[in-house]
Amino acid sequence: MPSPRPEPAGGKAPPCVILAAGRGQRLALRRCKPLTRVLGLSLAERGLLTFRQAGVRRFVVVLGYRAEELRRHYESVAARRRLEVRFVVARGWERGNGVSAAAARDALGDGPFLLAMADHLISPGMVRALLARTTDRREGSLLLAADRHRGALFDPADATKLRLAGDRIEAIGKELTHWDAADTGFFLCTPELFSALERAASRGAFSLTDGVAELAREGHARIVDVSGEPWIDVDTPEALREARRRLLAEIGKGAEDGFVSAWFNRRISRRLSSRLAETGVTPNQITVASFAASLAGAGLLGFGSHLAGCAGALLVQLASIVDGCDGEVARLKHLATARGAWLDTILDRYADVAVALGVTFGQVRTGGDGALTWLGGLFALSGFLLASYVTKEFALRHGSAYPNDWINRLKRRDLRLLGVCCGGLIDQAFAALVALGALSHACVAGILVRGWRTGDACS
């Protein structure tokens, strides 16, 4: 469970204006659209936490429809998540989101600011891409995060489209037939935007798109290409379901997963995590529950009977699956902490010891040679502990993480626990334990050789 990233280097991030004034009728909800919950968090909270993850701490939220209800929610989020949030109520917000954007003028200084929509889910990578351009004065008065990957758009017909000349915006609008990229609804602006919105309003045009079009005609609107970064405008029930699907797809560790986690465990743990995220259960509580299941499984394996061994084996595998849920829920709800990661790591090691001791004791109880059996159990356990230790030591000594190659994936805990489970189900838990210990030692040897060669290359 990684800790949130620190603020970007080079100074404090500019404030972010969040447009949350609209009614959101297309989503057909009785509540304010920013209060819509997706996997345990409201759209409003998800938006703020995405920006916080990229280093943004100051916000100006523009309210309109059901302003007081929404203000209370944002205030609650700000207090819990330690964010600075100011509020502006937009008069005449019904006319268009350009009126809402203009209402933020007096709450901002003369510097640049970010501008986002409360009903858009964007990625921290998009935020960092725009923050990286805050000190570049050659970019003009407005930068728009744009997506050139048409095939990745959820609803291309509804997207606001951009026609470009290089990175300069030539035209913007939903009606464009020839276009090069989609508007993600996320901007880096200067106060010149407010003058452009005034000019658009003087001719009866009140949308933010109208203000951007004014700047584009003057050559003052450009794009930052964020193609490949995940984002979605959550303005229909179908988009809400897609947002949920995408969030669940992104919560695994990706290339850091072992073979069993990637191919089997995650398919189940994601379903569990989607339910757990909607409850008040914390990631640390899930970590402890997984540990308790491991201890229970180890105890049953220690009975020595086939029936108890089967139950223990299944509990051990269940613990392995649930062990993935703590990190998934932490990522879904932005609750990842260094303390949680530390607790998870330590309890995993204790659970490994318990499982190895349980299997070994069960073998002794069923008539195994006492000394040889305990020696085999010690051999397996030392392999498991070294497998968990060796890559951390590699990173410490060589200054870079050990790559997640096939050796690293074969030594991972998910494979060990599945192997013990399968062995227990066929009444061969001890044989499986020793075989997995031998595999772990072989992987440790492979990593040792690579580390030795890396050391020679660096010396």
ZAKENU-645852 format. One record per residue (C-alpha): residue number from 0; x, y, z. Coordinates in steps of 0.001 Angstrom, whole numbers. Example, Ala and Ser with C-alpha at 12.3 -4.5 7.8 and 13.67 -1.06 7.14 Angstrom:
# ZAKENU-645852
<tido marvex="0" east="12300" north="-4500" up="7800"/>
<tido marvex="1" east="13670" north="-1060" up="7140"/>
END
This chain:
# ZAKENU-645852
<tido marvex="0" east="0" north="0" up="0"/>
<tido marvex="1" east="2097" north="2950" up="-1230"/>
<tido marvex="2" east="2087" north="6295" up="519"/>
<tido marvex="3" east="673" north="9343" up="-1287"/>
<tido marvex="4" east="3207" north="11248" up="-3390"/>
<tido marvex="5" east="4612" north="14478" up="-2000"/>
<tido marvex="6" east="3996" north="17873" up="-3500"/>
<tido marvex="7" east="5828" north="18486" up="-6776"/>
<tido marvex="8" east="9321" north="19892" up="-6651"/>
<tido marvex="9" east="9834" north="23497" up="-7523"/>
<tido marvex="10" east="7300" north="25165" up="-5239"/>
<tido marvex="11" east="3719" north="25054" up="-4092"/>
<tido marvex="12" east="1175" north="23842" up="-6641"/>
<tido marvex="13" east="-1350" north="26411" up="-7895"/>
<tido marvex="14" east="-4934" north="26265" up="-6634"/>
<tido marvex="15" east="-7568" north="24256" up="-8439"/>
<tido marvex="16" east="-11035" north="25539" up="-9278"/>
<tido marvex="17" east="-13675" north="22793" up="-9152"/>
<tido marvex="18" east="-16904" north="23504" up="-11049"/>
<tido marvex="19" east="-19680" north="21842" up="-9029"/>
<tido marvex="20" east="-22624" north="24139" up="-9707"/>
<tido marvex="21" east="-24601" north="22140" up="-12264"/>
<tido marvex="22" east="-27740" north="20080" up="-11753"/>
<tido marvex="23" east="-26574" north="16899" up="-13491"/>
<tido marvex="24" east="-29956" north="15946" up="-14925"/>
<tido marvex="25" east="-28618" north="13359" up="-17367"/>
<tido marvex="26" east="-27457" north="11156" up="-14482"/>
<tido marvex="27" east="-31076" north="11047" up="-13254"/>
<tido marvex="28" east="-30249" north="11321" up="-9555"/>
<tido marvex="29" east="-32144" north="12902" up="-6700"/>
<tido marvex="30" east="-28926" north="14099" up="-5053"/>
<tido marvex="31" east="-26279" north="16535" up="-6284"/>
<tido marvex="32" east="-24187" north="14801" up="-8912"/>
<tido marvex="33" east="-20847" north="15385" up="-7108"/>
<tido marvex="34" east="-22297" north="13429" up="-4171"/>
<tido marvex="35" east="-22748" north="10324" up="-6343"/>
<tido marvex="36" east="-20754" north="7499" up="-4790"/>
<tido marvex="37" east="-18421" north="5301" up="-6812"/>
<tido marvex="38" east="-16878" north="2400" up="-4893"/>
<tido marvex="39" east="-17089" north="4009" up="-1492"/>
<tido marvex="40" east="-16256" north="7637" up="-2311"/>
<tido marvex="41" east="-18282" north="10473" up="-3796"/>
<tido marvex="42" east="-17227" north="11981" up="-7108"/>
<tido marvex="43" east="-16436" north="15144" up="-5135"/>
<tido marvex="44" east="-14056" north="13357" up="-2758"/>
<tido marvex="45" east="-12431" north="11315" up="-5513"/>
<tido marvex="46" east="-11688" north="14485" up="-7423"/>
<tido marvex="47" east="-10073" north="16247" up="-4473"/>
<tido marvex="48" east="-7987" north="13209" up="-3575"/>
<tido marvex="49" east="-6735" north="12759" up="-7119"/>
<tido marvex="50" east="-5406" north="16302" up="-7015"/>
<tido marvex="51" east="-3961" north="15778" up="-3554"/>
<tido marvex="52" east="-2108" north="12715" up="-4832"/>
<tido marvex="53" east="-447" north="14951" up="-7437"/>
<tido marvex="54" east="484" north="17608" up="-4853"/>
<tido marvex="55" east="-2440" north="20070" up="-5050"/>
<tido marvex="56" east="-3750" north="21152" up="-1643"/>
<tido marvex="57" east="-5750" north="24361" up="-2287"/>
<tido marvex="58" east="-9180" north="24412" up="-3923"/>
<tido marvex="59" east="-11922" north="26836" up="-4873"/>
<tido marvex="60" east="-15226" north="25003" up="-5265"/>
<tido marvex="61" east="-17915" north="26804" up="-7269"/>
<tido marvex="62" east="-21415" north="25948" up="-6058"/>
<tido marvex="63" east="-24880" north="26501" up="-7488"/>
<tido marvex="64" east="-27531" north="23786" up="-7383"/>
<tido marvex="65" east="-28198" north="22720" up="-3755"/>
<tido marvex="66" east="-25188" north="24753" up="-2686"/>
<tido marvex="67" east="-25457" north="24275" up="1080"/>
<tido marvex="68" east="-25769" north="20511" up="878"/>
<tido marvex="69" east="-22715" north="20310" up="-1340"/>
<tido marvex="70" east="-20770" north="22789" up="786"/>
<tido marvex="71" east="-21263" north="20614" up="3876"/>
<tido marvex="72" east="-19945" north="17580" up="2049"/>
<tido marvex="73" east="-16848" north="19350" up="738"/>
<tido marvex="74" east="-16178" north="20806" up="4196"/>
<tido marvex="75" east="-16352" north="17318" up="5690"/>
<tido marvex="76" east="-13923" north="15955" up="3094"/>
<tido marvex="77" east="-11553" north="18883" up="3588"/>
<tido marvex="78" east="-11489" north="18368" up="7363"/>
<tido marvex="79" east="-10894" north="14614" up="7113"/>
<tido marvex="80" east="-8311" north="14834" up="4340"/>
<tido marvex="81" east="-6569" north="18018" up="5517"/>
<tido marvex="82" east="-7236" north="20141" up="2462"/>
<tido marvex="83" east="-7807" north="23877" up="2052"/>
<tido marvex="84" east="-11155" north="24498" up="371"/>
<tido marvex="85" east="-12862" north="27833" up="-280"/>
<tido marvex="86" east="-16350" north="28232" up="-1712"/>
<tido marvex="87" east="-17968" north="30535" up="-4239"/>
<tido marvex="88" east="-21666" north="30529" up="-5125"/>
<tido marvex="89" east="-22228" north="31325" up="-8811"/>
<tido marvex="90" east="-25190" north="33572" up="-9512"/>
<tido marvex="91" east="-26914" north="32553" up="-12714"/>
<tido marvex="92" east="-25135" north="29189" up="-12856"/>
<tido marvex="93" east="-28108" north="27808" up="-14815"/>
<tido marvex="94" east="-26982" north="29706" up="-17917"/>
<tido marvex="95" east="-23799" north="27645" up="-18355"/>
<tido marvex="96" east="-20553" north="26491" up="-16815"/>
<tido marvex="97" east="-18780" north="29577" up="-18142"/>
<tido marvex="98" east="-20777" north="31600" up="-15615"/>
<tido marvex="99" east="-19625" north="29198" up="-12886"/>
<tido marvex="100" east="-15985" north="29508" up="-13937"/>
<tido marvex="101" east="-16204" north="33306" up="-14009"/>
<tido marvex="102" east="-17538" north="33325" up="-10442"/>
<tido marvex="103" east="-14170" north="32068" up="-9159"/>
<tido marvex="104" east="-12334" north="35188" up="-10329"/>
<tido marvex="105" east="-12310" north="37079" up="-7022"/>
<tido marvex="106" east="-11193" north="34006" up="-5075"/>
<tido marvex="107" east="-7988" north="33675" up="-7078"/>
<tido marvex="108" east="-4817" north="35717" up="-7322"/>
<tido marvex="109" east="-3013" north="36823" up="-10440"/>
<tido marvex="110" east="-1174" north="33551" up="-10991"/>
<tido marvex="111" east="-2068" north="30382" up="-12885"/>
<tido marvex="112" east="-4728" north="28009" up="-11632"/>
<tido marvex="113" east="-6083" north="24592" up="-12516"/>
<tido marvex="114" east="-9698" north="24198" up="-13589"/>
<tido marvex="115" east="-11610" north="20919" up="-13402"/>
<tido marvex="116" east="-15140" north="19531" up="-13431"/>
<tido marvex="117" east="-16590" north="17908" up="-10303"/>
<tido marvex="118" east="-18154" north="15108" up="-12370"/>
<tido marvex="119" east="-14987" north="14141" up="-14276"/>
<tido marvex="120" east="-12674" north="11429" up="-13000"/>
<tido marvex="121" east="-9115" north="12091" up="-14134"/>
<tido marvex="122" east="-5749" north="10568" up="-13262"/>
<tido marvex="123" east="-2935" north="11998" up="-11127"/>
<tido marvex="124" east="-754" north="11686" up="-14220"/>
<tido marvex="125" east="-2920" north="14241" up="-16023"/>
<tido marvex="126" east="-2564" north="16643" up="-13106"/>
<tido marvex="127" east="1209" north="16234" up="-13051"/>
<tido marvex="128" east="1381" north="16796" up="-16807"/>
<tido marvex="129" east="-246" north="20233" up="-16437"/>
<tido marvex="130" east="1616" north="21132" up="-13258"/>
<tido marvex="131" east="4866" north="20560" up="-15122"/>
<tido marvex="132" east="3926" north="23469" up="-17414"/>
<tido marvex="133" east="3080" north="26056" up="-14743"/>
<tido marvex="134" east="6396" north="27888" up="-15089"/>
<tido marvex="135" east="6544" north="27852" up="-18892"/>
<tido marvex="136" east="5326" north="31300" up="-19975"/>
<tido marvex="137" east="5600" north="30448" up="-23685"/>
<tido marvex="138" east="2487" north="28307" up="-23582"/>
<tido marvex="139" east="-97" north="31082" up="-23868"/>
<tido marvex="140" east="-2958" north="31828" up="-21509"/>
<tido marvex="141" east="-4676" north="28425" up="-21448"/>
<tido marvex="142" east="-3530" north="24821" up="-21637"/>
<tido marvex="143" east="-6118" north="22094" up="-22097"/>
<tido marvex="144" east="-5455" north="18428" up="-21310"/>
<tido marvex="145" east="-6395" north="16679" up="-24550"/>
<tido marvex="146" east="-6804" north="13035" up="-25525"/>
<tido marvex="147" east="-5890" north="12074" up="-29092"/>
<tido marvex="148" east="-6868" north="8388" up="-28673"/>
<tido marvex="149" east="-10345" north="8307" up="-30176"/>
<tido marvex="150" east="-10705" north="4572" up="-29695"/>
<tido marvex="151" east="-10260" north="4911" up="-25936"/>
<tido marvex="152" east="-13072" north="7463" up="-25508"/>
<tido marvex="153" east="-16102" north="6130" up="-23673"/>
<tido marvex="154" east="-18643" north="8204" up="-25605"/>
<tido marvex="155" east="-16997" north="9914" up="-28614"/>
<tido marvex="156" east="-20300" north="11319" up="-29871"/>
<tido marvex="157" east="-20771" north="13320" up="-26660"/>
<tido marvex="158" east="-17162" north="14476" up="-26364"/>
<tido marvex="159" east="-16189" north="18114" up="-26822"/>
<tido marvex="160" east="-13895" north="17950" up="-29827"/>
<tido marvex="161" east="-10752" north="19863" up="-30771"/>
<tido marvex="162" east="-9299" north="20722" up="-34152"/>
<tido marvex="163" east="-5596" north="21370" up="-33823"/>
<tido marvex="164" east="-2670" north="22915" up="-35652"/>
<tido marvex="165" east="240" north="21263" up="-33907"/>
<tido marvex="166" east="-525" north="21872" up="-30245"/>
<tido marvex="167" east="-2561" north="25024" up="-30889"/>
<tido marvex="168" east="-6352" north="24816" up="-30676"/>
<tido marvex="169" east="-7983" north="26042" up="-33880"/>
<tido marvex="170" east="-11591" north="25132" up="-33046"/>
<tido marvex="171" east="-13524" north="23551" up="-30192"/>
<tido marvex="172" east="-17061" north="22207" up="-29932"/>
<tido marvex="173" east="-19202" north="19080" up="-29857"/>
<tido marvex="174" east="-20430" north="19700" up="-33372"/>
<tido marvex="175" east="-17017" north="19471" up="-35128"/>
<tido marvex="176" east="-16981" north="16852" up="-37872"/>
<tido marvex="177" east="-13219" north="16974" up="-38483"/>
<tido marvex="178" east="-11304" north="16821" up="-35227"/>
<tido marvex="179" east="-7997" north="15659" up="-33797"/>
<tido marvex="180" east="-8504" north="15237" up="-30043"/>
<tido marvex="181" east="-11074" north="15278" up="-27239"/>
<tido marvex="182" east="-11354" north="17874" up="-24480"/>
<tido marvex="183" east="-10949" north="16138" up="-21086"/>
<tido marvex="184" east="-12476" north="19070" up="-19167"/>
<tido marvex="185" east="-9221" north="19815" up="-17333"/>
<tido marvex="186" east="-7247" north="23047" up="-17814"/>
<tido marvex="187" east="-4290" north="25107" up="-16664"/>
<tido marvex="188" east="-5407" north="28729" up="-16929"/>
<tido marvex="189" east="-4334" north="32299" up="-16303"/>
<tido marvex="190" east="-6733" north="35143" up="-15414"/>
<tido marvex="191" east="-7017" north="35892" up="-19148"/>
<tido marvex="192" east="-9681" north="33188" up="-19188"/>
<tido marvex="193" east="-12056" north="35499" up="-17284"/>
<tido marvex="194" east="-11719" north="38249" up="-19894"/>
<tido marvex="195" east="-12445" north="35701" up="-22610"/>
<tido marvex="196" east="-15540" north="34518" up="-20737"/>
<tido marvex="197" east="-16736" north="38139" up="-20474"/>
<tido marvex="198" east="-16334" north="38639" up="-24220"/>
<tido marvex="199" east="-18258" north="35420" up="-24911"/>
<tido marvex="200" east="-21023" north="36397" up="-22461"/>
<tido marvex="201" east="-21412" north="39794" up="-24155"/>
<tido marvex="202" east="-22662" north="37983" up="-27248"/>
<tido marvex="203" east="-24898" north="35596" up="-25305"/>
<tido marvex="204" east="-22531" north="32618" up="-25063"/>
<tido marvex="205" east="-22155" north="31311" up="-21509"/>
<tido marvex="206" east="-20300" north="28003" up="-21667"/>
<tido marvex="207" east="-16671" north="27408" up="-20758"/>
<tido marvex="208" east="-16196" north="26098" up="-24292"/>
<tido marvex="209" east="-17205" north="29539" up="-25585"/>
<tido marvex="210" east="-14480" north="31157" up="-23485"/>
<tido marvex="211" east="-11883" north="28663" up="-24727"/>
<tido marvex="212" east="-13007" north="29369" up="-28297"/>
<tido marvex="213" east="-12358" north="33075" up="-27735"/>
<tido marvex="214" east="-8797" north="32355" up="-26635"/>
<tido marvex="215" east="-8318" north="29900" up="-29496"/>
<tido marvex="216" east="-9266" north="32569" up="-32048"/>
<tido marvex="217" east="-6578" north="34788" up="-30543"/>
<tido marvex="218" east="-3970" north="32005" up="-30657"/>
<tido marvex="219" east="-3839" north="31756" up="-26855"/>
<tido marvex="220" east="-5149" north="28220" up="-26339"/>
<tido marvex="221" east="-2976" north="25126" up="-26611"/>
<tido marvex="222" east="-3106" north="21502" up="-25541"/>
<tido marvex="223" east="-1082" north="19189" up="-23370"/>
<tido marvex="224" east="-1344" north="15680" up="-24800"/>
<tido marvex="225" east="-2466" north="13273" up="-22055"/>
<tido marvex="226" east="-3393" north="10412" up="-24378"/>
<tido marvex="227" east="-3229" north="7105" up="-22547"/>
<tido marvex="228" east="-4133" north="8581" up="-19158"/>
<tido marvex="229" east="-7493" north="7300" up="-17819"/>
<tido marvex="230" east="-10347" north="9799" up="-17530"/>
<tido marvex="231" east="-14123" north="9817" up="-17912"/>
<tido marvex="232" east="-16985" north="12312" up="-17789"/>
<tido marvex="233" east="-19516" north="10739" up="-15395"/>
<tido marvex="234" east="-22729" north="12302" up="-16666"/>
<tido marvex="235" east="-24913" north="9275" up="-17504"/>
<tido marvex="236" east="-25765" north="5990" up="-15738"/>
<tido marvex="237" east="-23747" north="4170" up="-18386"/>
<tido marvex="238" east="-20717" north="6363" up="-17697"/>
<tido marvex="239" east="-21114" north="5746" up="-13963"/>
<tido marvex="240" east="-20956" north="1986" up="-14532"/>
<tido marvex="241" east="-17934" north="2406" up="-16781"/>
<tido marvex="242" east="-16179" north="4555" up="-14174"/>
<tido marvex="243" east="-16708" north="1802" up="-11615"/>
<tido marvex="244" east="-15371" north="-821" up="-14016"/>
<tido marvex="245" east="-12265" north="1226" up="-14801"/>
<tido marvex="246" east="-11473" north="1927" up="-11161"/>
<tido marvex="247" east="-11647" north="-1768" up="-10360"/>
<tido marvex="248" east="-9427" north="-2611" up="-13327"/>
<tido marvex="249" east="-6724" north="-248" up="-12087"/>
<tido marvex="250" east="-6424" north="-1341" up="-8446"/>
<tido marvex="251" east="-4099" north="-4299" up="-8897"/>
<tido marvex="252" east="-326" north="-4015" up="-8699"/>
<tido marvex="253" east="33" north="-4727" up="-12417"/>
<tido marvex="254" east="3525" north="-5937" up="-13245"/>
<tido marvex="255" east="4312" north="-6283" up="-9524"/>
<tido marvex="256" east="1816" north="-9118" up="-9102"/>
<tido marvex="257" east="2890" north="-12722" up="-8987"/>
<tido marvex="258" east="1558" north="-15280" up="-11450"/>
<tido marvex="259" east="-1212" north="-16535" up="-9162"/>
<tido marvex="260" east="-2349" north="-13055" up="-8171"/>
<tido marvex="261" east="-2436" north="-11882" up="-11772"/>
<tido marvex="262" east="-4255" north="-14905" up="-13157"/>
<tido marvex="263" east="-6476" north="-16033" up="-10305"/>
<tido marvex="264" east="-6500" north="-14139" up="-7002"/>
<tido marvex="265" east="-7264" north="-10694" up="-8442"/>
<tido marvex="266" east="-10346" north="-11999" up="-10240"/>
<tido marvex="267" east="-11862" north="-12795" up="-6841"/>
<tido marvex="268" east="-10283" north="-10097" up="-4676"/>
<tido marvex="269" east="-11548" north="-7308" up="-6937"/>
<tido marvex="270" east="-15111" north="-8524" up="-6443"/>
<tido marvex="271" east="-14594" north="-8637" up="-2689"/>
<tido marvex="272" east="-12934" north="-5220" up="-2668"/>
<tido marvex="273" east="-15786" north="-3657" up="-4619"/>
<tido marvex="274" east="-18135" north="-4733" up="-1814"/>
<tido marvex="275" east="-15763" north="-3864" up="1026"/>
<tido marvex="276" east="-15176" north="-384" up="-384"/>
<tido marvex="277" east="-18847" north="413" up="156"/>
<tido marvex="278" east="-18549" north="-379" up="3878"/>
<tido marvex="279" east="-16665" north="1235" up="6721"/>
<tido marvex="280" east="-14098" north="-1568" up="6861"/>
<tido marvex="281" east="-10534" north="-192" up="6798"/>
<tido marvex="282" east="-7549" north="-1661" up="4912"/>
<tido marvex="283" east="-5797" north="-2425" up="8214"/>
<tido marvex="284" east="-8824" north="-4379" up="9415"/>
<tido marvex="285" east="-8700" north="-6416" up="6205"/>
<tido marvex="286" east="-4977" north="-7049" up="6804"/>
<tido marvex="287" east="-5724" north="-8386" up="10281"/>
<tido marvex="288" east="-8614" north="-10518" up="8976"/>
<tido marvex="289" east="-6321" north="-12089" up="6381"/>
<tido marvex="290" east="-3756" north="-12805" up="9087"/>
<tido marvex="291" east="-6410" north="-14392" up="11305"/>
<tido marvex="292" east="-7521" north="-16632" up="8424"/>
<tido marvex="293" east="-3889" north="-17713" up="7901"/>
<tido marvex="294" east="-3536" north="-18607" up="11580"/>
<tido marvex="295" east="-6796" north="-20560" up="11521"/>
<tido marvex="296" east="-5706" north="-22392" up="8387"/>
<tido marvex="297" east="-2312" north="-23183" up="9909"/>
<tido marvex="298" east="-4002" north="-24539" up="13040"/>
<tido marvex="299" east="-6230" north="-26855" up="11025"/>
<tido marvex="300" east="-3278" north="-28072" up="8949"/>
<tido marvex="301" east="-1558" north="-28929" up="12214"/>
<tido marvex="302" east="-4277" north="-31436" up="13185"/>
<tido marvex="303" east="-2878" north="-33955" up="10761"/>
<tido marvex="304" east="-6218" north="-35315" up="9506"/>
<tido marvex="305" east="-7164" north="-35079" up="5849"/>
<tido marvex="306" east="-10496" north="-33387" up="6522"/>
<tido marvex="307" east="-8955" north="-30730" up="8766"/>
<tido marvex="308" east="-6115" north="-30367" up="6297"/>
<tido marvex="309" east="-8554" north="-29647" up="3461"/>
<tido marvex="310" east="-10329" north="-27002" up="5523"/>
<tido marvex="311" east="-7010" north="-25478" up="6547"/>
<tido marvex="312" east="-5742" north="-25496" up="2977"/>
<tido marvex="313" east="-8809" north="-23644" up="1742"/>
<tido marvex="314" east="-8499" north="-21109" up="4572"/>
<tido marvex="315" east="-4857" north="-20485" up="3655"/>
<tido marvex="316" east="-5830" north="-19791" up="38"/>
<tido marvex="317" east="-8717" north="-17593" up="1156"/>
<tido marvex="318" east="-6236" north="-15621" up="3275"/>
<tido marvex="319" east="-4039" north="-15197" up="209"/>
<tido marvex="320" east="-6962" north="-13776" up="-1768"/>
<tido marvex="321" east="-8087" north="-11478" up="1040"/>
<tido marvex="322" east="-4480" north="-10335" up="1439"/>
<tido marvex="323" east="-4898" north="-8558" up="-1879"/>
<tido marvex="324" east="-8034" north="-6736" up="-738"/>
<tido marvex="325" east="-6336" north="-4476" up="1803"/>
<tido marvex="326" east="-4215" north="-2785" up="-844"/>
<tido marvex="327" east="-7089" north="-2699" up="-3323"/>
<tido marvex="328" east="-9447" north="-998" up="-879"/>
<tido marvex="329" east="-6659" north="1379" up="169"/>
<tido marvex="330" east="-6108" north="2396" up="-3451"/>
<tido marvex="331" east="-9826" north="2647" up="-4196"/>
<tido marvex="332" east="-10467" north="4917" up="-1198"/>
<tido marvex="333" east="-7129" north="6760" up="-1119"/>
<tido marvex="334" east="-6298" north="5316" up="2298"/>
<tido marvex="335" east="-2810" north="3980" up="1556"/>
<tido marvex="336" east="-301" north="4690" up="4319"/>
<tido marvex="337" east="3240" north="3652" up="5149"/>
<tido marvex="338" east="1968" north="2238" up="8459"/>
<tido marvex="339" east="-543" north="41" up="6651"/>
<tido marvex="340" east="2112" north="-1279" up="4276"/>
<tido marvex="341" east="4398" north="-2000" up="7235"/>
<tido marvex="342" east="1665" north="-3863" up="9127"/>
<tido marvex="343" east="837" north="-5917" up="6035"/>
<tido marvex="344" east="4472" north="-6903" up="5517"/>
<tido marvex="345" east="5085" north="-7944" up="9126"/>
<tido marvex="346" east="1864" north="-9938" up="9479"/>
<tido marvex="347" east="2555" north="-11710" up="6177"/>
<tido marvex="348" east="5863" north="-12947" up="7589"/>
<tido marvex="349" east="4208" north="-14170" up="10781"/>
<tido marvex="350" east="1553" north="-15899" up="8700"/>
<tido marvex="351" east="4259" north="-17632" up="6616"/>
<tido marvex="352" east="5863" north="-18920" up="9809"/>
<tido marvex="353" east="2503" north="-20135" up="11138"/>
<tido marvex="354" east="1629" north="-22004" up="7937"/>
<tido marvex="355" east="5036" north="-23684" up="7720"/>
<tido marvex="356" east="4885" north="-24719" up="11391"/>
<tido marvex="357" east="1292" north="-25946" up="11037"/>
<tido marvex="358" east="2069" north="-28125" up="8037"/>
<tido marvex="359" east="5221" north="-29511" up="9678"/>
<tido marvex="360" east="3479" north="-30255" up="12963"/>
<tido marvex="361" east="657" north="-31987" up="11093"/>
<tido marvex="362" east="3191" north="-34193" up="9327"/>
<tido marvex="363" east="4821" north="-35114" up="12652"/>
<tido marvex="364" east="1434" north="-36025" up="14121"/>
<tido marvex="365" east="699" north="-38412" up="11251"/>
<tido marvex="366" east="3874" north="-40431" up="11897"/>
<tido marvex="367" east="6578" north="-38535" up="10029"/>
<tido marvex="368" east="10174" north="-38882" up="11222"/>
<tido marvex="369" east="10434" north="-36155" up="13857"/>
<tido marvex="370" east="13966" north="-34861" up="13212"/>
<tido marvex="371" east="13828" north="-35112" up="9424"/>
<tido marvex="372" east="10359" north="-33608" up="9290"/>
<tido marvex="373" east="11327" north="-30610" up="11391"/>
<tido marvex="374" east="14487" north="-30191" up="9304"/>
<tido marvex="375" east="12362" north="-30184" up="6138"/>
<tido marvex="376" east="10001" north="-27638" up="7638"/>
<tido marvex="377" east="12928" north="-25425" up="8653"/>
<tido marvex="378" east="14373" north="-25739" up="5144"/>
<tido marvex="379" east="11081" north="-24600" up="3600"/>
<tido marvex="380" east="10505" north="-21785" up="6094"/>
<tido marvex="381" east="14000" north="-20352" up="5640"/>
<tido marvex="382" east="13403" north="-20306" up="1876"/>
<tido marvex="383" east="10122" north="-18436" up="2320"/>
<tido marvex="384" east="11660" north="-15819" up="4612"/>
<tido marvex="385" east="14730" north="-15335" up="2423"/>
<tido marvex="386" east="12510" north="-15005" up="-642"/>
<tido marvex="387" east="10730" north="-12096" up="1017"/>
<tido marvex="388" east="13993" north="-10554" up="2207"/>
<tido marvex="389" east="16315" north="-10878" up="-770"/>
<tido marvex="390" east="14699" north="-8396" up="-3179"/>
<tido marvex="391" east="14417" north="-5742" up="-463"/>
<tido marvex="392" east="18115" north="-6199" up="271"/>
<tido marvex="393" east="18866" north="-6010" up="-3468"/>
<tido marvex="394" east="17093" north="-2634" up="-3684"/>
<tido marvex="395" east="18894" north="-1374" up="-574"/>
<tido marvex="396" east="22354" north="-2393" up="-1792"/>
<tido marvex="397" east="22020" north="-1499" up="-5471"/>
<tido marvex="398" east="19772" north="1571" up="-5264"/>
<tido marvex="399" east="17101" north="214" up="-7610"/>
<tido marvex="400" east="14270" north="-2289" up="-7315"/>
<tido marvex="401" east="14838" north="-5834" up="-8457"/>
<tido marvex="402" east="12933" north="-6312" up="-11735"/>
<tido marvex="403" east="9751" north="-8346" up="-11579"/>
<tido marvex="404" east="11110" north="-11089" up="-13829"/>
<tido marvex="405" east="10005" north="-14719" up="-13812"/>
<tido marvex="406" east="12342" north="-15534" up="-10909"/>
<tido marvex="407" east="10810" north="-12797" up="-8780"/>
<tido marvex="408" east="7304" north="-13927" up="-9633"/>
<tido marvex="409" east="8013" north="-17593" up="-8893"/>
<tido marvex="410" east="9231" north="-16774" up="-5384"/>
<tido marvex="411" east="6191" north="-14713" up="-4437"/>
<tido marvex="412" east="3884" north="-15558" up="-1580"/>
<tido marvex="413" east="776" north="-16067" up="-3738"/>
<tido marvex="414" east="2353" north="-19096" up="-5445"/>
<tido marvex="415" east="3582" north="-20560" up="-2138"/>
<tido marvex="416" east="159" north="-20372" up="-500"/>
<tido marvex="417" east="-1645" north="-21821" up="-3512"/>
<tido marvex="418" east="877" north="-24656" up="-3559"/>
<tido marvex="419" east="266" north="-25410" up="120"/>
<tido marvex="420" east="-3486" north="-25312" up="-544"/>
<tido marvex="421" east="-3266" north="-27781" up="-3411"/>
<tido marvex="422" east="-995" north="-30045" up="-1382"/>
<tido marvex="423" east="-3377" north="-29967" up="1557"/>
<tido marvex="424" east="-6355" north="-30901" up="-610"/>
<tido marvex="425" east="-4615" north="-34107" up="-1796"/>
<tido marvex="426" east="-3170" north="-34888" up="1663"/>
<tido marvex="427" east="347" north="-33930" up="578"/>
<tido marvex="428" east="752" north="-30586" up="2304"/>
<tido marvex="429" east="4215" north="-31369" up="3690"/>
<tido marvex="430" east="5579" north="-32575" up="362"/>
<tido marvex="431" east="4237" north="-29407" up="-1262"/>
<tido marvex="432" east="5802" north="-27309" up="1509"/>
<tido marvex="433" east="9259" north="-28806" up="972"/>
<tido marvex="434" east="9004" north="-28520" up="-2813"/>
<tido marvex="435" east="7991" north="-24866" up="-2532"/>
<tido marvex="436" east="10857" north="-24283" up="-100"/>
<tido marvex="437" east="13282" north="-25735" up="-2640"/>
<tido marvex="438" east="11814" north="-23467" up="-5339"/>
<tido marvex="439" east="12197" north="-20446" up="-3057"/>
<tido marvex="440" east="15854" north="-21269" up="-2354"/>
<tido marvex="441" east="16498" north="-21668" up="-6084"/>
<tido marvex="442" east="14947" north="-18256" up="-6757"/>
<tido marvex="443" east="16999" north="-16694" up="-3980"/>
<tido marvex="444" east="20127" north="-18161" up="-5560"/>
<tido marvex="445" east="19161" north="-16696" up="-8931"/>
<tido marvex="446" east="18625" north="-13251" up="-7421"/>
<tido marvex="447" east="21928" north="-13567" up="-5527"/>
<tido marvex="448" east="23758" north="-14268" up="-8789"/>
<tido marvex="449" east="22145" north="-11292" up="-10490"/>
<tido marvex="450" east="22967" north="-9042" up="-7559"/>
<tido marvex="451" east="26573" north="-10259" up="-7589"/>
<tido marvex="452" east="26889" north="-9464" up="-11302"/>
<tido marvex="453" east="25220" north="-6098" up="-10843"/>
<tido marvex="454" east="27715" north="-5308" up="-8121"/>
<tido marvex="455" east="30605" north="-6127" up="-10456"/>
<tido marvex="456" east="29136" north="-3894" up="-13156"/>
<tido marvex="457" east="28778" north="-980" up="-10745"/>
<tido marvex="458" east="32235" north="-1300" up="-9164"/>
END
